[in-house]
Amino acid sequence: MGRKERAKERREKRLQEISLLRTIPYSDHQRWWSSETVAVVTGGNRGIGFEIARQLADHGLTVILTSRESSTGLEAANVLKELGLSVDFHQLDVLDSLSIKKFAEWIEQTYGGIDVLVNNAGVNYNLGSDNSVEHAQNVVATNYYGTKNVTQSLIPLMRPSAAGARIVNVSSRLGRLNGRRNRLEDKDLREKLANLETLSEELIDRTVSTFLQQVEEGTYTSGGWPQMFTDYSVSKLAVNAFTRLMDKMLSYRPDGQKIYINCYCPGWVKTAMTGWAGNISAEDGADTGVWLALLPDQAITGNFFAERREINF
């Protein structure tokens, strides 16, 4: 059996284990949430986002599903409502600062605050072995800046509780700093992004800005950037770094006002984003995000996960 076959076998075995774990209900003492617990899922009109919204609502939370297009978002929310789930909808374009501001104001007026934020909204324009950077500006703006701006706008609305509020960022293994195959070649930059002492919002922003400038100049191929899905990988590298930075900034909050933040890779999921060429279902891809959002003992924060296991950034 070759390496790929062994990896496939391990993955399938792990997914079977997770499917079994999903059948075990949370006990009463584990359920820190109730129907009053409010979770926001961005980009929830389809794919992984829709599944995350469905699963959180199925666990008894009130879910606010958002999407850029009102028609598709309303349709998705209505599908879940017909299942008897507590789901609301509000339009949100993560690229539009005014849209984010209006959404935050609506949250405050309608619900008073939120308890869970899942940053799922994202784009990728490459399929198969394609590696075009034609849409790099939009990919970075949506996946990184969209995640950052929504997070920073909604943190003030995250409600204090003994269990702590939760933020889950949907990311990718492609954005790992120290992955063996698809990583930054600039060792000095990798070390600065990996070191919490040198990691900063300015450094992350400067990194993606340098990449986008090289794309514009046509020099990115010699810039030492990841070689697979380059623009998507850089955007998710930034999301991973931002997750660690936010954990550092949030760690000083006192008990009762804690906010725990993690990111995860859903895997190669059969969705429109992958051209339906993935190897796992949206249900399986959503699982780790839902698991992170609901962890009963949330001492875990600032980490990166895949298939309910922590992996290195």
Summary of the structure (lengths in Angstrom):
residues: 313
radius of gyration: 18.8
end to end distance: 28.9
largest distance: 58.6
contacts: 1029
relative contact order: 0.14
helix: 48%
strand: 13%
